[in-house]
Amino acid sequence: MFENLTLSFSGIWNSFVSYMTELVQNPFKLLTLVLDLAIVTYILYKFVVYAKKSRMWQLLKGILFILIITAISEALQLKILNFILTAFMPYGVIALIVIFAPELRRMLEQLGTNKLTRYFGIDKDLETKTKEDVYKVVIATTELAKTKTGGLIVIERDIKINDIIDSGVKIDSEVSPQLIVNLFTPNTPLHDGAVIVSNNKIAAAACILPLADDKDIAKEIGTRHRAGIGISKESDAIAIIVSEETGKISVAKDGTLIADVREDVLKKILISNIVTKRFSVEKKERKSKVKELKEKWTYEKPYIGQSAVTALVVNDLFGGYIMKVRVDGKKHYYNVVEGNIIDYTAKQYEDGLINYAEGKLAYRGRILKDYDTKSRYYILVQNVKHNIELFNEEEYNKRETKIHELKLNEWVED
């Protein structure tokens, strides 16, 4: 077996040496080879980029694994395994075409598109229109919240969700607050399901979304919210959910749900993720600004480097969520309480450098795993509680007296 391997590698090496010698003797052939490799590399690169943005990436990794196993089985003379794998290869090609039919169709559609419009200033008009569409969606969402009308709006981004659009009723209309509100009016034919906004248009209504079935999702979260989380996990789309029971607005992004979002916060999230990410300046410029502004902790500036500890204490006092976002590759923590962003350590950065729209839910347990953070948190929380008690000692004493009386009453009843 090993002799066969040695002979095989020896033959490959000899062929390689012979081919390289031929290339050196014929420079034109070398030039065509370089051009050939460049074109193939570019095509493969674009294919991988597209695959990563779609749901075919996981399947491609599985196929690559099978191909590697096939090559190994052939090299090691594992005849039975190699026979099984190679026997299914012809059928596998047909199966791939069937499985990837929607993705392949979209890829061929995109071959005709190009980005030359950016050099002629057309993108500026598109950026303005995208902003206007975002404002229209926010207006519609606010109207739905005021009347406690249930709504689910999904805004498509880089990953195409044509299969979701195909599940509903095609509309292909300009974005309009009035139309969105009317679509969700109870007892109308299209009110049940999601409205999809794609390519600056209302693409479809009454669309069916995949439901998130994570065990860590609270049981009280309804179907509409689970659908919003589901589509945000399977794609990079942003889902806006309006509760028909409370009228509160929630946003689902990257599989995370932020509940009770105010109108201004919703506008910031959508502008940052849909407009800024699509048309903004490169991130390198932002990173260089952050590096210039980075400072060290001092007594005069106690907020520097204390975001995790501060967020934990604010969470103790006011509840809500602890959120995290990357700034210059490092984690920055802040709070969201009743839809309001609270960040007492934001002063260490210039205005606008912290992109709260990219924030993700942070867990107390994980933050407190760091011994240094845990130690500083315990010291700070005790000091804060002590100062609050001293500041409002009279109210504190009244509260303690009331608690004491309640306990006495319980004992008397027992």
VMD Tcl script that draws the C-alpha trace (Angstrom):
set ca {
  {0.00 0.00 0.00}
  {2.74 2.45 0.99}
  {4.74 1.48 -2.10}
  {1.79 2.52 -4.27}
  {1.61 5.82 -2.41}
  {5.33 6.46 -2.98}
  {5.02 5.66 -6.69}
  {1.97 7.90 -6.99}
  {3.70 10.90 -5.38}
  {6.86 10.23 -7.41}
  {4.86 10.33 -10.65}
  {3.13 13.58 -9.64}
  {6.47 15.19 -8.78}
  {8.05 14.17 -12.09}
  {5.08 15.53 -14.03}
  {5.31 18.80 -12.08}
  {9.05 19.21 -12.77}
  {8.51 18.47 -16.46}
  {5.67 21.01 -16.72}
  {7.66 23.75 -14.93}
  {10.62 23.17 -17.28}
  {8.29 23.60 -20.26}
  {6.94 26.85 -18.81}
  {10.41 28.31 -18.33}
  {11.23 27.56 -21.97}
  {7.95 29.11 -23.19}
  {7.25 32.51 -21.46}
  {3.98 33.02 -23.37}
  {2.61 29.79 -21.92}
  {3.65 30.98 -18.46}
  {1.73 34.25 -18.99}
  {-1.43 32.40 -20.06}
  {-1.10 30.10 -17.04}
  {-0.89 33.11 -14.65}
  {-3.93 34.69 -16.34}
  {-5.80 31.39 -16.18}
  {-5.03 30.97 -12.46}
  {-6.03 34.59 -11.73}
  {-9.42 34.19 -13.43}
  {-10.14 30.84 -11.75}
  {-9.05 32.22 -8.34}
  {-11.33 35.24 -8.75}
  {-14.31 33.07 -9.75}
  {-13.72 30.75 -6.79}
  {-13.37 33.73 -4.44}
  {-16.65 35.27 -5.64}
  {-18.35 31.89 -5.36}
  {-17.17 31.42 -1.76}
  {-18.24 34.97 -0.82}
  {-21.68 34.37 -2.31}
  {-21.97 30.93 -0.67}
  {-21.13 32.38 2.75}
  {-23.94 34.90 2.36}
  {-26.45 32.16 1.50}
  {-27.56 28.96 3.15}
  {-25.48 26.72 0.86}
  {-22.27 27.23 2.90}
  {-22.96 24.44 5.42}
  {-23.83 22.02 2.61}
  {-20.65 22.92 0.73}
  {-18.53 22.10 3.78}
  {-20.21 18.68 3.96}
  {-19.52 18.07 0.25}
  {-15.87 19.09 0.67}
  {-15.56 16.64 3.55}
  {-16.93 13.79 1.36}
  {-14.49 14.67 -1.45}
  {-11.55 14.61 0.96}
  {-12.65 11.21 2.32}
  {-12.96 9.91 -1.26}
  {-9.40 11.04 -2.10}
  {-8.01 9.50 1.10}
  {-9.85 6.21 0.49}
  {-8.37 6.03 -3.02}
  {-4.85 6.82 -1.82}
  {-5.02 4.25 1.01}
  {-6.65 1.61 -1.25}
  {-9.83 1.40 0.88}
  {-11.67 -0.27 -1.98}
  {-15.13 -0.79 -0.44}
  {-15.42 2.76 0.91}
  {-14.01 4.20 -2.31}
  {-16.46 2.15 -4.43}
  {-19.47 3.38 -2.40}
  {-18.38 7.02 -2.58}
  {-17.46 7.02 -6.28}
  {-20.64 5.10 -7.22}
  {-22.80 7.92 -5.88}
  {-20.74 10.73 -7.45}
  {-22.73 10.99 -10.76}
  {-26.04 11.08 -8.87}
  {-24.53 13.58 -6.42}
  {-23.95 16.11 -9.20}
  {-27.62 15.94 -10.23}
  {-28.70 16.16 -6.59}
  {-26.53 19.27 -6.10}
  {-28.14 21.01 -9.08}
  {-31.61 20.28 -7.66}
  {-30.70 21.28 -4.07}
  {-28.90 24.49 -5.09}
  {-31.34 25.48 -7.86}
  {-32.59 28.71 -6.15}
  {-29.05 29.78 -5.17}
  {-27.64 29.02 -8.63}
  {-30.44 30.99 -10.27}
  {-29.75 33.99 -8.03}
  {-26.02 33.72 -8.72}
  {-26.61 33.78 -12.49}
  {-28.96 36.76 -12.06}
  {-26.24 38.66 -10.21}
  {-23.64 38.00 -12.92}
  {-25.25 40.76 -14.98}
  {-25.09 43.28 -12.15}
  {-22.07 45.49 -11.48}
  {-20.98 48.30 -9.20}
  {-20.05 50.84 -11.87}
  {-23.00 52.98 -10.74}
  {-20.95 54.01 -7.71}
  {-18.49 55.86 -9.93}
  {-21.28 57.88 -11.58}
  {-22.87 59.09 -8.35}
  {-26.01 56.97 -8.69}
  {-25.36 55.42 -5.27}
  {-25.94 58.79 -3.59}
  {-29.50 58.82 -4.89}
  {-29.92 55.23 -3.73}
  {-28.58 56.13 -0.27}
  {-31.07 59.00 0.03}
  {-33.93 56.75 -1.07}
  {-32.88 54.02 1.38}
  {-32.91 56.54 4.24}
  {-36.36 57.73 3.21}
  {-37.60 54.14 3.10}
  {-36.22 53.51 6.59}
  {-38.07 56.58 7.92}
  {-41.28 55.36 6.24}
  {-40.94 51.95 7.90}
  {-40.38 53.66 11.29}
  {-43.48 55.83 10.78}
  {-45.57 52.76 9.87}
  {-44.23 50.82 12.88}
  {-45.05 53.71 15.24}
  {-48.60 53.91 13.86}
  {-49.08 50.18 14.37}
  {-47.77 50.49 17.95}
  {-50.15 53.38 18.75}
  {-53.20 51.37 17.69}
  {-51.86 48.09 19.14}
  {-52.04 46.45 15.73}
  {-49.83 43.39 15.42}
  {-47.16 43.67 12.75}
  {-44.07 41.88 11.44}
  {-41.82 43.71 8.97}
  {-38.67 42.05 7.62}
  {-36.01 44.14 5.87}
  {-33.73 42.12 3.61}
  {-30.01 42.95 3.57}
  {-27.12 41.07 1.89}
  {-28.47 37.51 2.14}
  {-31.36 37.10 -0.27}
  {-34.58 35.59 1.12}
  {-36.41 34.98 -2.15}
  {-37.79 31.68 -0.83}
  {-39.54 33.62 1.96}
  {-40.83 36.21 -0.53}
  {-42.17 33.40 -2.74}
  {-44.17 32.05 0.22}
  {-46.35 35.19 0.32}
  {-48.33 37.40 -2.04}
  {-46.16 39.48 -4.40}
  {-46.73 43.24 -4.15}
  {-43.63 44.92 -5.66}
  {-44.67 48.40 -4.53}
  {-42.82 51.49 -3.36}
  {-42.37 51.67 0.43}
  {-45.31 53.56 1.90}
  {-46.33 53.91 5.59}
  {-50.01 53.92 4.63}
  {-49.67 50.70 2.64}
  {-47.78 48.92 5.44}
  {-50.41 49.96 8.02}
  {-53.24 48.83 5.72}
  {-51.58 45.46 5.12}
  {-51.66 44.71 8.85}
  {-55.22 45.94 9.43}
  {-57.11 43.11 11.20}
  {-59.46 40.91 9.17}
  {-57.91 41.93 5.84}
  {-56.68 39.14 3.51}
  {-52.95 39.88 3.95}
  {-52.76 40.89 7.62}
  {-51.51 37.49 8.81}
  {-47.82 36.91 8.10}
  {-44.79 39.11 7.43}
  {-44.25 42.02 5.07}
  {-40.88 41.81 3.29}
  {-39.00 44.95 2.24}
  {-36.40 44.11 -0.41}
  {-34.40 46.32 -2.81}
  {-36.17 49.50 -1.65}
  {-39.60 48.01 -2.33}
  {-42.34 46.19 -0.47}
  {-41.73 42.85 -2.15}
  {-44.49 40.72 -0.61}
  {-46.99 40.36 2.23}
  {-48.48 37.44 4.19}
  {-45.09 35.69 4.03}
  {-44.38 32.62 6.15}
  {-41.24 32.81 8.31}
  {-39.27 30.02 10.03}
  {-39.92 29.88 13.76}
  {-37.08 29.93 16.29}
  {-37.28 26.90 18.56}
  {-34.41 27.68 20.93}
  {-34.95 26.33 24.42}
  {-33.54 29.49 26.00}
  {-36.30 31.66 24.48}
  {-38.87 32.63 27.12}
  {-42.17 30.73 26.89}
  {-44.22 33.93 27.00}
  {-42.72 35.09 23.68}
  {-45.40 34.62 21.03}
  {-45.36 33.20 17.51}
  {-44.83 36.58 15.81}
  {-41.71 37.28 17.90}
  {-40.39 33.72 17.38}
  {-40.82 34.17 13.62}
  {-38.84 37.42 13.78}
  {-36.01 35.72 15.69}
  {-36.12 32.77 13.27}
  {-35.62 34.81 10.09}
  {-32.87 36.88 11.74}
  {-31.01 33.65 12.59}
  {-31.31 32.10 9.13}
  {-30.30 35.30 7.31}
  {-28.89 38.75 8.06}
  {-32.35 40.34 7.71}
  {-33.71 42.63 10.41}
  {-37.21 41.92 11.73}
  {-39.41 44.54 13.38}
  {-42.21 43.16 15.52}
  {-45.20 45.05 16.98}
  {-47.13 43.32 19.76}
  {-50.91 43.46 19.38}
  {-51.31 42.95 23.15}
  {-49.01 45.70 24.45}
  {-48.25 47.80 21.35}
  {-44.54 47.52 22.15}
  {-41.94 47.41 19.38}
  {-39.22 44.73 19.29}
  {-36.29 44.24 16.92}
  {-34.73 40.88 16.00}
  {-31.19 40.83 14.61}
  {-28.68 37.95 14.38}
  {-31.01 35.72 16.41}
  {-31.24 38.23 19.29}
  {-34.46 40.00 20.30}
  {-34.40 43.51 21.78}
  {-37.78 44.24 23.35}
  {-39.59 47.52 24.02}
  {-37.67 49.71 21.57}
  {-38.56 53.40 21.30}
  {-39.05 55.17 17.96}
  {-35.72 57.04 18.04}
  {-33.79 53.88 18.98}
  {-35.51 51.95 16.18}
  {-34.49 54.66 13.72}
  {-30.85 54.47 14.89}
  {-30.77 50.66 14.59}
  {-32.17 50.67 11.05}
  {-29.99 53.56 9.83}
  {-26.81 51.96 11.24}
  {-27.49 48.47 9.90}
  {-29.18 49.23 6.58}
  {-27.87 52.62 5.42}
  {-24.51 53.11 7.16}
  {-23.25 49.56 6.57}
  {-24.20 49.72 2.92}
  {-22.89 53.17 2.00}
  {-20.50 54.23 4.77}
  {-16.78 54.90 4.84}
  {-14.47 51.95 5.39}
  {-14.07 50.61 8.90}
  {-10.31 51.24 8.86}
  {-10.88 54.98 9.24}
  {-13.11 54.39 12.25}
  {-10.55 52.06 13.84}
  {-7.75 54.61 13.47}
  {-9.95 57.23 15.15}
  {-10.62 54.86 18.03}
  {-6.90 54.18 18.50}
  {-6.16 57.91 18.63}
  {-8.84 58.45 21.28}
  {-7.96 55.45 23.45}
  {-6.94 56.59 26.93}
  {-6.00 55.03 30.21}
  {-8.03 55.04 33.42}
  {-7.45 58.00 35.77}
  {-9.23 59.34 38.85}
  {-10.37 62.32 36.76}
  {-11.80 59.94 34.11}
  {-13.12 56.93 36.05}
  {-15.36 55.74 33.20}
  {-12.44 54.45 31.08}
  {-12.12 50.64 31.07}
  {-15.04 50.17 33.46}
  {-17.88 49.36 31.05}
  {-18.45 45.75 32.21}
  {-18.51 46.62 35.93}
  {-20.74 49.66 35.38}
  {-23.19 47.71 33.20}
  {-23.53 45.04 35.90}
  {-24.34 47.62 38.60}
  {-26.85 49.46 36.36}
  {-28.50 46.10 35.65}
  {-28.75 45.47 39.41}
  {-30.43 48.82 40.02}
  {-32.68 49.25 36.98}
  {-33.02 45.79 35.37}
  {-33.29 45.58 31.58}
  {-30.56 44.02 29.43}
  {-26.76 44.10 29.44}
  {-25.53 44.55 25.86}
  {-22.07 44.30 24.29}
  {-20.55 45.74 21.13}
  {-17.07 45.56 19.58}
  {-15.08 48.82 19.51}
  {-11.58 48.51 18.06}
  {-11.75 44.75 18.52}
  {-12.53 45.01 22.23}
  {-15.83 44.48 24.04}
  {-17.74 47.49 25.31}
  {-20.72 46.93 27.62}
  {-23.81 49.09 28.12}
  {-27.46 48.73 29.17}
  {-30.88 48.85 27.54}
  {-33.67 49.65 30.01}
  {-37.27 49.95 28.77}
  {-36.02 50.59 25.24}
  {-33.55 53.31 26.32}
  {-29.78 52.95 25.83}
  {-27.84 53.71 29.04}
  {-24.07 53.95 28.66}
  {-22.21 55.70 31.49}
  {-18.80 54.79 30.06}
  {-19.35 56.04 26.49}
  {-17.33 59.22 27.14}
  {-14.09 57.36 26.45}
  {-15.02 57.39 22.75}
  {-15.88 60.14 20.32}
  {-19.58 60.56 19.50}
  {-20.75 58.08 16.86}
  {-17.86 55.62 17.22}
  {-19.93 53.16 19.25}
  {-22.36 51.45 16.90}
  {-25.14 50.45 19.30}
  {-27.05 48.85 16.42}
  {-24.43 46.07 16.35}
  {-25.02 45.34 20.04}
  {-25.65 41.79 21.16}
  {-27.07 40.42 24.39}
  {-24.44 39.83 27.09}
  {-24.82 37.37 29.95}
  {-23.95 38.26 33.57}
  {-22.48 34.84 34.28}
  {-19.97 35.09 31.44}
  {-18.93 38.63 32.42}
  {-18.40 37.59 36.04}
  {-16.18 34.65 35.06}
  {-13.29 37.13 34.88}
  {-11.86 37.33 38.42}
  {-10.71 40.96 38.11}
  {-14.11 42.12 36.82}
  {-15.90 40.15 39.53}
  {-13.74 41.69 42.29}
  {-14.22 45.27 41.02}
  {-17.97 44.66 40.58}
  {-18.43 43.54 44.20}
  {-16.54 46.58 45.49}
  {-18.49 49.02 43.29}
  {-21.93 47.52 43.94}
  {-21.41 47.65 47.70}
  {-20.24 51.29 47.53}
  {-23.18 52.29 45.32}
  {-25.74 50.59 47.56}
  {-24.16 52.14 50.65}
  {-24.26 55.64 49.12}
  {-27.87 55.21 48.04}
  {-28.83 54.16 51.55}
  {-27.00 57.14 53.10}
  {-28.51 59.56 50.57}
  {-32.03 58.32 51.23}
  {-31.68 57.04 54.78}
  {-35.09 58.21 55.93}
  {-36.90 56.48 53.04}
  {-34.77 53.41 53.60}
  {-35.73 53.26 57.28}
  {-39.42 53.62 56.40}
  {-39.13 50.75 53.94}
  {-37.36 48.53 56.48}
  {-40.02 49.33 59.10}
  {-42.77 48.43 56.63}
  {-41.07 45.15 55.74}
  {-40.68 44.40 59.46}
  {-44.40 45.09 60.07}
  {-45.39 42.84 57.15}
  {-43.27 40.03 58.57}
  {-44.88 40.51 62.00}
  {-48.35 40.35 60.42}
  {-47.37 37.12 58.63}
  {-46.20 35.62 61.91}
  {-49.43 36.72 63.66}
  {-51.54 35.13 60.91}
  {-49.54 31.90 61.16}
}
mol new
graphics top color blue
foreach p $ca { graphics top sphere $p radius 0.5 }
foreach p [lrange $ca 0 end-1] q [lrange $ca 1 end] { graphics top cylinder $p $q radius 0.2 }
display resetview
